[in-house]
């Protein structure tokens, strides 16, 4: 894997939710969704943690399936061994 170290992360975060119904008779049941994401840690800063599904063996690597999770939405996080 190139010369970098790969760190896998599990992040539990809160996302918005919506209704696909034209006429929704139970809006009280609509709540934010709790999401579990597992991926390769690409970068993190004060605003977000960025995960990827895949990384190639180039130096520096190229990534696929990027996801930026706002820090304000993160409920739990842990590094996977």
C-alpha positions as CSV (number, residue, x, y, z in Angstrom):
1,X,0.0,0.0,0.0
2,X,2.1,2.9,-1.1
3,X,4.1,4.4,1.7
4,X,1.2,5.7,3.8
5,X,-0.4,4.0,6.7
6,X,-4.1,3.0,6.3
7,X,-6.4,3.6,9.3
8,X,-9.9,2.1,9.2
9,X,-12.6,3.9,11.2
10,X,-16.1,3.2,12.5
11,X,-18.1,6.4,12.8
12,X,-21.7,6.6,14.2
13,X,-23.3,9.8,13.1
14,X,-26.6,11.6,12.9
15,X,-28.0,12.4,9.4
16,X,-31.1,14.2,8.3
17,X,-34.1,12.2,7.1
18,X,-36.9,12.9,4.7
19,X,-40.2,11.4,3.5
20,X,-40.7,10.2,0.0
21,X,-44.5,10.3,0.4
22,X,-46.6,12.9,-1.4
23,X,-49.1,12.7,1.4
24,X,-47.6,11.8,4.7
25,X,-50.1,11.0,7.5
26,X,-47.5,10.2,10.1
27,X,-45.0,13.1,10.1
28,X,-44.4,12.6,13.9
29,X,-42.6,9.3,13.0
30,X,-40.0,11.1,11.0
31,X,-36.7,11.5,13.0
32,X,-33.1,12.0,12.1
33,X,-31.3,8.8,11.1
34,X,-28.4,7.3,13.0
35,X,-25.8,6.1,10.4
36,X,-22.9,3.6,10.9
37,X,-20.1,4.2,8.5
38,X,-16.9,2.2,8.2
39,X,-14.1,3.3,5.9
40,X,-10.5,4.4,5.3
41,X,-9.6,7.6,7.1
42,X,-8.5,10.0,4.3
43,X,-8.3,13.2,6.4
44,X,-9.9,15.1,9.3
45,X,-10.0,18.8,10.2
46,X,-12.1,21.1,12.4
47,X,-15.1,20.7,10.2
48,X,-15.3,17.1,9.0
49,X,-13.9,13.6,8.9
50,X,-13.4,12.2,5.4
51,X,-13.7,8.4,4.8
52,X,-13.1,6.4,1.6
53,X,-14.4,3.0,0.6
54,X,-11.2,2.1,-1.3
55,X,-7.6,3.3,-1.8
56,X,-5.1,2.3,-4.5
57,X,-1.4,1.6,-4.1
58,X,-0.2,4.8,-5.6
59,X,1.9,7.3,-3.6
60,X,0.0,9.4,-2.7
61,X,-3.1,7.1,-3.0
62,X,-6.2,7.8,-5.0
63,X,-9.5,7.2,-3.3
64,X,-12.9,5.9,-4.2
65,X,-16.3,6.4,-2.5
66,X,-15.5,9.5,-0.5
67,X,-17.8,10.6,2.4
68,X,-17.3,13.8,4.4
69,X,-19.0,13.5,7.8
70,X,-19.5,16.8,9.6
71,X,-17.9,16.8,13.1
72,X,-21.0,18.2,14.6
73,X,-22.9,15.1,13.5
74,X,-20.5,12.5,14.9
75,X,-21.8,10.7,18.0
76,X,-19.1,8.0,18.3
77,X,-15.9,7.1,16.6
78,X,-13.3,4.4,16.9
79,X,-10.2,3.2,15.1
80,X,-10.5,-0.3,13.8
81,X,-7.5,-2.6,14.2
